[in-house]
């Protein structure tokens, strides 16, 4: 996975609040059994804790640290994305949104941007205060993606993913798939309270996987908004395998087997490892968002 060294990165699409003093209190989600429930139910490509029936509160400010620094100062060019993880996230966000802008324009519509918020430990959102334990999420109420970069280590160490830069890109692209669903009015289908292999919750997640694959298919040919050249210049078969591996690692069956020792399909909210791989590859192989109708 390689970005154009000379490309300009647009850091306005990413808000870096690592190291900031975050008001809003001490979150109750993230510790003990509550944090574990949030981890299992909301982890990976989920929604906010309020939508999981969990709450947070308190009024003490929280200080976080940012050893990586601020992306606004560090992430200027594609070469930065090729050497720094946080800059790579900026580049992926830029690439994903470049694609959806062009796709909407091709279809006669207009795409509405969504920011990614990089945080450490915890952050207030319109969907409630969230912690790193919830994992990456998209909040439809403020139309922002929230991401603690420490999660990617857990993806490898706790969930058995092989990792790699494109595994991270898959995670980001999946969350932006939820943003597209929100714009199209399909994201709300997941909020009917039902679970299970054939539930709307699962279908929404699988569609976001498919949308991530559609972006991946076009990533090396989508021009950026400034130079007209693709920001992402190389995506290999090994990169795609890393994405497929990450999709499998966060399948409901894999997570249930790892954390509770048995598989209970009636409680699925995201789909099995095989389903997640299938739908990501469906998007990648066809490059057509119309082929991502998981509700059919």
C-alpha positions as CSV (number, residue, x, y, z in Angstrom):
1,X,0.0,0.0,0.0
2,X,1.7,3.1,-1.2
3,X,0.7,6.8,-1.4
4,X,2.0,9.4,-3.9
5,X,5.0,10.9,-2.1
6,X,4.4,14.3,-3.5
7,X,0.6,14.5,-2.9
8,X,-0.7,17.0,-0.5
9,X,-2.7,15.7,2.4
10,X,-5.8,17.4,3.6
11,X,-5.7,17.4,7.3
12,X,-8.9,19.5,7.6
13,X,-10.8,16.2,7.2
14,X,-9.2,14.8,10.5
15,X,-9.5,16.3,14.0
16,X,-6.7,15.3,16.2
17,X,-7.7,15.6,19.9
18,X,-5.0,13.4,21.3
19,X,-3.3,15.3,24.0
20,X,-6.2,17.6,24.5
21,X,-8.0,18.2,27.8
22,X,-11.4,16.8,27.0
23,X,-14.4,18.1,29.0
24,X,-17.4,16.0,29.6
25,X,-16.5,13.8,32.5
26,X,-15.3,10.4,33.5
27,X,-16.9,7.7,31.2
28,X,-18.4,4.7,32.9
29,X,-18.1,2.7,29.7
30,X,-14.7,1.0,29.3
31,X,-14.0,-0.5,32.7
32,X,-14.9,-3.9,34.2
33,X,-17.9,-5.9,33.0
34,X,-19.5,-2.8,31.4
35,X,-16.5,-2.2,29.3
36,X,-16.4,-5.9,28.3
37,X,-20.0,-5.8,27.2
38,X,-19.3,-2.6,25.2
39,X,-16.3,-4.3,23.7
40,X,-18.3,-7.4,22.5
41,X,-21.4,-5.6,21.4
42,X,-20.0,-2.4,20.0
43,X,-16.5,-3.3,19.2
44,X,-15.5,-3.0,15.7
45,X,-17.5,-1.0,13.4
46,X,-20.3,-0.4,15.9
47,X,-22.3,2.6,17.0
48,X,-22.1,4.7,20.1
49,X,-22.6,3.5,23.7
50,X,-26.0,5.2,24.0
51,X,-27.2,3.1,21.1
52,X,-25.9,0.0,22.9
53,X,-28.0,0.9,26.0
54,X,-24.9,2.0,27.9
55,X,-24.4,5.4,29.4
56,X,-21.5,7.6,30.6
57,X,-21.4,10.6,33.0
58,X,-19.4,12.6,35.4
59,X,-18.1,16.1,35.2
60,X,-14.3,15.8,35.7
61,X,-12.1,16.8,32.7
62,X,-9.9,14.0,31.3
63,X,-6.3,14.6,30.2
64,X,-5.0,12.4,27.4
65,X,-1.5,12.1,26.0
66,X,-0.3,12.2,22.4
67,X,3.2,10.8,21.8
68,X,2.5,10.7,18.1
69,X,1.9,14.5,17.9
70,X,-0.7,16.5,16.0
71,X,-1.5,15.5,12.4
72,X,-2.0,19.1,11.4
73,X,1.7,19.8,11.8
74,X,3.2,16.4,10.9
75,X,1.1,15.2,8.0
76,X,1.7,17.3,4.9
77,X,2.6,15.0,2.1
78,X,2.0,11.5,0.9
79,X,5.5,10.6,1.9
80,X,4.4,11.3,5.5
81,X,1.6,8.8,5.1
82,X,4.1,6.2,3.9
83,X,6.1,6.5,7.1
84,X,3.6,7.5,9.9
85,X,0.5,5.7,11.1
86,X,-1.5,8.8,11.9
87,X,-0.6,10.4,8.6
88,X,-1.6,7.2,6.9
89,X,-5.1,7.5,8.4
90,X,-5.3,11.0,7.1
91,X,-4.4,9.8,3.6
92,X,-7.0,7.0,3.8
93,X,-9.7,9.4,4.9
94,X,-8.8,11.7,2.0
95,X,-8.8,8.8,-0.5
96,X,-12.1,7.4,0.7
97,X,-13.8,10.7,0.6
98,X,-12.3,11.5,-2.8
99,X,-13.9,8.3,-4.1
100,X,-17.4,9.0,-2.6
101,X,-17.4,12.5,-3.9
102,X,-16.7,11.3,-7.4
103,X,-19.2,8.4,-7.0
104,X,-22.0,10.7,-5.9
105,X,-21.2,13.2,-8.6
106,X,-21.3,10.4,-11.2
107,X,-24.7,9.5,-10.0
108,X,-25.9,13.1,-10.1
109,X,-25.8,13.7,-6.3
110,X,-23.6,15.5,-3.9
111,X,-21.6,13.8,-1.1
112,X,-21.4,15.4,2.3
113,X,-18.0,15.1,4.0
114,X,-17.5,13.5,7.4
115,X,-14.6,14.2,9.7
116,X,-12.5,11.6,11.5
117,X,-11.7,12.3,15.1
118,X,-8.5,10.8,16.5
119,X,-8.6,10.5,20.2
120,X,-6.8,8.7,23.1
121,X,-8.7,6.8,25.8
122,X,-12.0,8.7,25.7
123,X,-13.9,11.4,23.8
124,X,-17.3,13.1,24.0
125,X,-19.5,12.5,21.0
126,X,-23.1,13.4,20.0
127,X,-23.8,9.7,20.6
128,X,-22.5,9.9,24.2
129,X,-19.0,9.7,25.8
130,X,-17.0,6.8,24.4
131,X,-13.8,5.1,25.3
132,X,-11.2,3.1,23.5
133,X,-12.9,-0.1,24.6
134,X,-15.8,0.5,22.2
135,X,-13.5,0.5,19.2
136,X,-13.8,2.5,16.0
137,X,-17.3,3.9,15.5
138,X,-19.4,6.2,13.3
139,X,-21.8,8.5,15.1
140,X,-24.7,9.4,12.8
141,X,-25.8,12.3,15.1
142,X,-22.7,14.4,14.4
143,X,-21.6,12.6,11.3
144,X,-18.1,11.9,12.5
145,X,-15.9,8.8,12.7
146,X,-14.1,8.2,16.0
147,X,-10.8,6.3,16.1
148,X,-8.2,5.5,18.8
149,X,-5.1,4.4,16.9
150,X,-4.3,2.0,19.8
151,X,-7.1,-0.2,18.6
152,X,-5.0,-1.4,15.7
153,X,-2.6,-3.1,18.1
154,X,-5.6,-4.8,19.7
155,X,-6.9,-5.9,16.3
156,X,-3.7,-7.9,15.9
157,X,-3.0,-9.0,19.5
158,X,-6.6,-9.6,20.8
159,X,-8.4,-10.6,17.6
160,X,-5.6,-12.4,15.7
161,X,-5.5,-10.2,12.6
162,X,-2.3,-10.3,10.6
163,X,-2.4,-6.5,10.7
164,X,-0.8,-4.4,8.0
165,X,-1.5,-0.9,6.6
166,X,-4.5,-2.0,4.6
167,X,-6.1,-3.7,7.6
168,X,-6.2,-0.2,9.1
169,X,-7.5,1.2,5.8
170,X,-10.3,-1.4,5.8
171,X,-11.4,-0.3,9.2
172,X,-11.6,3.4,8.2
173,X,-13.3,2.6,4.9
174,X,-15.9,0.5,6.7
175,X,-16.8,3.4,9.1
176,X,-17.2,5.7,6.1
177,X,-19.5,3.0,4.6
178,X,-21.7,3.7,7.6
179,X,-21.6,7.4,6.7
180,X,-22.7,6.6,3.2
181,X,-25.6,4.5,4.7
182,X,-26.5,7.5,6.9
183,X,-26.7,9.8,3.9
184,X,-28.8,7.2,2.0
185,X,-31.1,6.6,4.9
186,X,-30.3,2.9,5.3
187,X,-28.3,3.1,8.5
188,X,-31.4,3.3,10.7
189,X,-32.4,-0.2,9.7
190,X,-30.0,-1.5,12.2
191,X,-31.8,0.1,15.1
192,X,-34.8,-2.2,15.2
193,X,-33.4,-4.0,18.3
194,X,-33.1,-7.4,16.6
195,X,-30.0,-9.6,16.4
196,X,-29.1,-12.7,14.6
197,X,-27.5,-13.9,11.4
198,X,-30.3,-12.5,9.2
199,X,-31.0,-9.3,11.2
200,X,-30.9,-5.8,9.8
201,X,-28.0,-5.1,12.2
202,X,-25.9,-7.7,10.4
203,X,-27.1,-6.6,7.0
204,X,-26.1,-3.0,7.7
205,X,-22.6,-4.1,8.8
206,X,-22.1,-6.3,5.8
207,X,-23.1,-3.5,3.5
208,X,-20.5,-1.3,5.1
209,X,-17.9,-4.0,4.4
210,X,-19.0,-4.1,0.8
211,X,-18.8,-0.3,0.5
212,X,-15.2,-0.6,1.9
213,X,-14.4,-3.1,-0.9
214,X,-15.9,-0.8,-3.5
215,X,-13.6,2.0,-2.4
216,X,-10.6,-0.4,-2.5
217,X,-11.4,-1.3,-6.1
218,X,-11.3,2.3,-7.2
219,X,-8.7,3.7,-4.8
220,X,-5.7,3.6,-7.2
221,X,-7.7,5.3,-10.0
222,X,-9.7,7.9,-8.1
223,X,-8.1,11.4,-8.6
224,X,-7.7,13.7,-5.6
225,X,-9.4,17.1,-5.7
226,X,-6.2,19.1,-6.2
227,X,-3.8,17.4,-8.6
228,X,-6.1,15.1,-10.5
229,X,-3.8,12.2,-9.7
230,X,-4.7,9.3,-7.4
231,X,-3.5,9.7,-3.8
232,X,-3.1,5.9,-3.4
233,X,-0.7,4.7,-6.1
234,X,-0.3,1.0,-5.2
235,X,-2.5,-1.7,-3.7
236,X,-1.3,-5.2,-3.9
237,X,-2.9,-8.6,-3.6
238,X,-1.2,-8.9,-0.2
239,X,-2.8,-5.7,0.9
240,X,-6.2,-7.0,-0.1
241,X,-5.5,-10.3,1.8
242,X,-4.7,-8.2,4.9
243,X,-8.1,-6.5,4.5
244,X,-9.9,-9.8,4.2
245,X,-8.1,-11.2,7.2
246,X,-9.1,-8.2,9.3
247,X,-12.7,-8.6,8.2
248,X,-12.6,-12.3,9.3
249,X,-10.9,-11.5,12.6
250,X,-13.9,-9.3,13.6
251,X,-16.6,-11.7,12.5
252,X,-19.2,-12.4,15.3
253,X,-18.4,-16.1,15.3
254,X,-14.6,-15.5,15.8
255,X,-15.3,-12.9,18.6
256,X,-17.7,-15.2,20.4
257,X,-15.5,-18.2,20.1
258,X,-12.5,-16.2,21.5
259,X,-14.3,-14.4,24.3
260,X,-17.2,-16.7,25.4
261,X,-16.0,-20.1,24.1
262,X,-19.0,-20.9,21.9
263,X,-20.8,-19.5,18.9
264,X,-24.4,-18.2,19.3
265,X,-25.7,-16.9,15.9
266,X,-28.9,-15.6,17.4
267,X,-26.8,-12.9,19.1
268,X,-24.9,-11.8,16.0
269,X,-24.8,-8.1,15.2
270,X,-22.1,-7.9,12.6
271,X,-22.0,-11.2,10.7
272,X,-19.7,-14.2,10.6
273,X,-16.1,-14.1,9.5
274,X,-17.1,-15.7,6.2
275,X,-19.9,-13.3,5.6
276,X,-17.7,-10.3,6.2
277,X,-15.0,-11.5,3.9
278,X,-17.6,-12.4,1.3
279,X,-19.2,-8.9,1.2
280,X,-15.9,-7.0,1.3
281,X,-14.8,-9.1,-1.7
282,X,-18.1,-8.6,-3.4
283,X,-17.5,-4.8,-3.3
284,X,-13.8,-5.2,-4.3
285,X,-14.4,-7.6,-7.2
286,X,-17.3,-5.6,-8.7
287,X,-16.5,-2.1,-7.8
288,X,-20.2,-1.4,-7.9
289,X,-22.1,-0.1,-4.8
290,X,-25.3,-1.3,-6.4
291,X,-24.0,-4.8,-5.9
292,X,-23.9,-4.2,-2.1
293,X,-27.6,-4.7,-1.5
294,X,-27.4,-7.0,1.6
295,X,-31.1,-6.4,2.3
296,X,-32.2,-8.3,-0.9
